[in-house]
């Protein structure tokens, strides 16, 4: 199981790498290695960097589409939680 500290360490390293050389991100070997390592940690056997079959089956999507978080559903759930905890305190 990944911990929040793992996520934080990745983000800190990524931001630090960009800050050190914002114009050379695409050609930065340390940042390339960071991304490869992170994909392996998150996806393991599905990593396109480590498994040729995963790369061959990739359709090109990179999560660049607009995200839909269903805020109306989340809002209703949060209101239910708040309503349920008011009497519990």
One Martini backbone bead per residue (centre of mass of N, CA, C, O) as a GRO file, in nm:
protein
   89
    1UNK     BB    1   0.096   0.038   0.023
    2UNK     BB    2   0.052   0.360  -0.027
    3UNK     BB    3   0.173   0.656   0.091
    4UNK     BB    4   0.160   0.990   0.136
    5UNK     BB    5   0.473   1.019   0.141
    6UNK     BB    6   0.516   0.911  -0.146
    7UNK     BB    7   0.366   1.134  -0.291
    8UNK     BB    8   0.524   1.372  -0.174
    9UNK     BB    9   0.804   1.291  -0.278
   10UNK     BB   10   0.735   1.307  -0.574
   11UNK     BB   11   0.639   1.599  -0.586
   12UNK     BB   12   0.894   1.730  -0.474
   13UNK     BB   13   1.082   1.623  -0.699
   14UNK     BB   14   0.933   1.743  -0.940
   15UNK     BB   15   0.933   2.041  -0.855
   16UNK     BB   16   1.239   2.061  -0.817
   17UNK     BB   17   1.311   1.991  -1.113
   18UNK     BB   18   1.161   2.226  -1.244
   19UNK     BB   19   1.297   2.458  -1.089
   20UNK     BB   20   1.589   2.394  -1.187
   21UNK     BB   21   1.462   2.322  -1.507
   22UNK     BB   22   1.202   2.432  -1.690
   23UNK     BB   23   1.328   2.399  -1.998
   24UNK     BB   24   1.444   2.075  -1.934
   25UNK     BB   25   1.236   1.847  -1.876
   26UNK     BB   26   1.243   1.656  -2.133
   27UNK     BB   27   1.583   1.621  -2.089
   28UNK     BB   28   1.566   1.503  -1.799
   29UNK     BB   29   1.696   1.235  -1.648
   30UNK     BB   30   1.589   1.249  -1.354
   31UNK     BB   31   1.289   1.286  -1.440
   32UNK     BB   32   1.262   1.033  -1.606
   33UNK     BB   33   1.326   0.836  -1.373
   34UNK     BB   34   1.099   0.929  -1.189
   35UNK     BB   35   0.865   0.846  -1.376
   36UNK     BB   36   0.938   0.549  -1.410
   37UNK     BB   37   0.929   0.475  -1.110
   38UNK     BB   38   0.637   0.564  -1.057
   39UNK     BB   39   0.493   0.382  -1.256
   40UNK     BB   40   0.592   0.119  -1.128
   41UNK     BB   41   0.469   0.168  -0.846
   42UNK     BB   42   0.168   0.198  -0.950
   43UNK     BB   43   0.151  -0.037  -1.199
   44UNK     BB   44   0.374  -0.227  -1.252
   45UNK     BB   45   0.288  -0.457  -1.491
   46UNK     BB   46   0.152  -0.190  -1.651
   47UNK     BB   47   0.407  -0.067  -1.737
   48UNK     BB   48   0.530   0.094  -2.026
   49UNK     BB   49   0.844   0.090  -1.942
   50UNK     BB   50   0.860  -0.243  -1.878
   51UNK     BB   51   0.613  -0.333  -2.076
   52UNK     BB   52   0.553  -0.400  -2.398
   53UNK     BB   53   0.252  -0.485  -2.393
   54UNK     BB   54   0.148  -0.224  -2.263
   55UNK     BB   55   0.237  -0.043  -2.500
   56UNK     BB   56   0.086  -0.193  -2.732
   57UNK     BB   57  -0.209  -0.148  -2.576
   58UNK     BB   58  -0.194   0.144  -2.604
   59UNK     BB   59  -0.415   0.427  -2.701
   60UNK     BB   60  -0.291   0.727  -2.582
   61UNK     BB   61  -0.395   0.784  -2.319
   62UNK     BB   62  -0.330   1.058  -2.049
   63UNK     BB   63  -0.546   1.222  -1.883
   64UNK     BB   64  -0.643   1.501  -2.057
   65UNK     BB   65  -0.915   1.506  -1.983
   66UNK     BB   66  -1.182   1.609  -1.848
   67UNK     BB   67  -1.285   1.618  -1.526
   68UNK     BB   68  -1.532   1.420  -1.333
   69UNK     BB   69  -1.642   1.443  -0.986
   70UNK     BB   70  -1.933   1.461  -0.897
   71UNK     BB   71  -2.022   1.704  -0.703
   72UNK     BB   72  -2.319   1.644  -0.638
   73UNK     BB   73  -2.263   1.380  -0.492
   74UNK     BB   74  -2.054   1.480  -0.287
   75UNK     BB   75  -2.233   1.690  -0.153
   76UNK     BB   76  -2.448   1.494  -0.049
   77UNK     BB   77  -2.259   1.319   0.124
   78UNK     BB   78  -2.150   1.547   0.305
   79UNK     BB   79  -2.422   1.631   0.420
   80UNK     BB   80  -2.484   1.356   0.550
   81UNK     BB   81  -2.241   1.349   0.738
   82UNK     BB   82  -2.297   1.608   0.892
   83UNK     BB   83  -2.581   1.530   0.988
   84UNK     BB   84  -2.482   1.263   1.140
   85UNK     BB   85  -2.262   1.420   1.337
   86UNK     BB   86  -2.410   1.634   1.509
   87UNK     BB   87  -2.529   1.424   1.734
   88UNK     BB   88  -2.236   1.285   1.814
   89UNK     BB   89  -2.090   1.533   1.983
   0.00000   0.00000   0.00000
